[in-house]
Each structure stands twice: as structure tokens, then as C-alpha cells.
């Protein structure tokens, strides 16, 4: 019995020992050593990453608001960007803006010869929307009869070679005594010949001739005194024409107004009230045409410099009529 008890006790002790041995590994597994260090570095690493992302984002956005080329320009120009912008955006204008003048109105078709249709015309001196070489001519159509005119239009063009014309849109009805204003665009090709075409309506067809004054084949062009003298020196000899004639005191006192009214030119400022200079360019080719008028002892001496001798002589003739006219 003592052996069995001892064996049983030894068995129990061995079982208890084995149980104690078997129980030791679960105690080591839940040890907080491994999970403790894992969560500790994770929260520390996570906030560090967004912090590193947000910090460089701010300096990247700031330089994107200013172009590097602009900053280089600031350094080269001494810290100012306004002067170059002003110079590029606002170049000095060369086309002259003429003061308001009473432009001549002429008759193209009289109602007695046009089946009741009366047409007046005027050179507007405004830039053509079709071409820079074209004149914009304003037509005023009026039905002087007591009955409506049907299908008023430009039915046919009979222009000289080199000329061109864009007529006005057809008018289905033109009521009696109700004037209508339309525009036509004519390229006279620097010729002083008439632009010939037909005007038609339901009562007939009528041939008309549009005569261009030589001064309307120009456009006013602003130049400095130095540029004027330089261009005139290049257009001497065979390109220079002049005439002299008597003028009244009233005409001598109103030379700029009379010249600008008969010719689309720019009047240069002059320190001498007896010397007047005018500059322009031809619509076709944009060749310079320069005019100098000197008043002395009741006479006017006009000098015109232009490559086209025919046009220069016509301009001088119209200037002479304008200064000698009794107004």
C-alpha cells in the first residue's frame, strides 16, 4: 500500500508538475511585451507622415502664384512691371482722328430722272468693313412719288478695270417720302474715274456715276514734323508739284478748315500761322501724300509731294478751288 500511495503521490506530483509545465507557456504568450511596443510606434509614425505631407504643400503653392519669368523681369527692370505693359498695350496711334467737318453731300440720281427715286451720296471717311482700300459711301434713298417702290437694288456693275464695289442689300419696299440710308463700299484703285453702275426698281433701271473727289482717295495720317520733312525730301523732283494763286483774307485765315473739308488729310501743328502742313496716305497702296500751303502777300503757294503725279495734280486743283471759293 505504501508503494501504491507513493506511486500515486509521485504520479500526482508528476501530473501536477506536468500540469505546471503545461501551464507555463500560456502565461508567456499573453505577455504584454509584444503588443505593447507595436501600438506605441504606430501612432507615433502615423502623425509624422501627414505632418511631412502638409508642410511641403504650403511652400509649393506660394511660388505657383507668381511666374518665374515675371520674377526675372522684376529683377531686370529694377522691380517694376508697369512700364513694359503700358508700352506694349498702348502704342502711339498713327491714324489721325480728324475733327468733325461738314462733309459734302452730292446727288447721284435725281428723282425726275429716276422714276421717283432720289439718291444722294456722301463719303463718310470711315474705315470700310470690307477692305482698307475701300471708301465707305453713304447713300440716302428717298421715294419722292406717292406710291411704294418695289425691289430697289444695284442691278449691275459697270466698273473700270481694277475697281471693286460691294452694293447695299436689296430693298423689297421703299415707302413714299421715307428716306432710307445704306452704305456701299468702293475701291477706286487710286483712280479718279467714276464708278458706274445701275440702280433698279419696279418702274425702271437707271445708270448712275459715282465721282470720287481726289481728296477722298486718301486717309488722314498723323506724322511728326521730322517725319514729314524726311518723307518730303524723298518725294522731290518729279514727285513734287506746286501752284500759286491769289486768296482772300478770309480764306487765308481758314486754311486748315478748308483743306480738311476738301481732302481727308491730317493738319500738323505749326508755329507759323502762315505755313500749314497736311499729311495723308492713299487708300490703295498707302503711299504718302504731303501738302504744304504757304500764305504770303495775299497769295497761296501749295506744294504736293506724292508718287502719283495724276493724283497730286488733282489734289492741288481741288485745294485751289477750296481756297478760292467765296464762303
Protein Blocks (a to p, Z undefined) as FASTA:
>chain_A
ZZmmmmmmmmmmmmmmmmmmmmmmmmmmmpcklmmmmmmmmmmmmmmmmmmmmmmmmmmm
mmmmpcfklmmmmmmnoopaklmmmmmmmccdfbdcddddddddddfbdfklngopacdd
ddehiacfkbmkbccdddddddfbfbdcehiacfbdcddehiacddddddfbacehiacd
ddddddehhpabdcddddddfkbccdddddddfklmpccddddfklmmmmmmmmgcjlpc
cddddddfklmmmmmmmmmmmpccdddddfblkbccdddddfehpaacddddddeehiac
dddddfblmlmmmmmmmmmmmmmpcZZ
